[in-house]
Amino acid sequence: MKVGVIGGGAWGTALAEVAASGGDVLLWAREPEVVQGVNTARENTLFLPGVRLSETITATSDLGALGDCDMLLVVAPAQHVRSVLERVPSRGTPIVLCAKGIEAATRKLVGEVAADVLPGAPLAVLSGPTFAREVAMGLPTAITFACADRALADRLMARIAAPRFRPYWTDDVIGAEVGGAIKNVLAIACGVVVGRKLGENARAALISRGFAEMLRFGIAKGARSETMRGLSGLGDLVLTCSSTQSRNFSLGYGLGEGKSARDLLSDRLTVAEGAFTAPVLDAAADELGIDMPITRAVCSLLDGSASVDAVIADLLSRPLRDEDA
């Protein structure tokens, strides 16, 4: 089974390396230097320097070349998934969505976007606690593989599974997507806590209360709570809230140090998806009548309408309430 990977960033390259252990992989990248580097030097020096890539990976800048692939891993940023899917050459190839976020223009999860563009196409979602470099280096990793069709999921998982890359199946596609999208916003908030040197107590509290927001939103969208307590929810949240390897955490860290969101975002080669997701998530929560104060606080920091100190004071002065409310 030939695997196509759409997106030549760090995560797309890491997934290509995982899939390469089971056969041929075609990696589509927008950047000519990525294509050349992978094909000639066996390295993505732009996004994943220092990792030697397998000989079974071929890179291309021609999206049409993916037409003979048997499955496509879509690793483009969430805000570009629609435009990429509109150009995929085969309409019936199984699509595995690996982007995490909510489309700003429509407030739709990536899976809902894919269903719009490719109605009837077989869809799955791959999500979980994954730093690209560790995956590419073959360090032990477990992920959620969400797909409504169990037989299809088994076939696709068997192709990308590796001794140190272990997928766990669920049919709760919405739950897997909600966790992957919201954890990016909460990682920004945790970065702020660390950048402001507010202590480990504060970070633990924020992760816990942030997870409560994730749970409320997910259930309102039709997700199952056990999915969000798993790898694609709580697992991914803990990882991205704990390390500067997370682009979203690093963005929050800079905000906590007093830097402006505009400067931090303009100086980035890679995308901190939480910056796009936060205002969309905040608006969606309002529509659903869900209280998400941490998400709202992140929005205030990103748009510059409140300072870090003001946001912290506002969160700490909220009325006392039951923990499970």
Helices and strands as residue ranges (DSSP letters): E 3-6, H 10-20, E 25-28, H 32-36, I 37-41, E 57-60, G 63-68, E 71-74, G 78-80, H 81-85, E 95-97, E 102-103, E 108-109, H 110-117, E 123-127, H 132-136, E 141-146, H 150-160, E 165-170, H 173-195, H 200-220, H 225-228, I 231-235, H 236-240, H 247-256, H 261-266, H 273-288, H 293-302, H 308-316
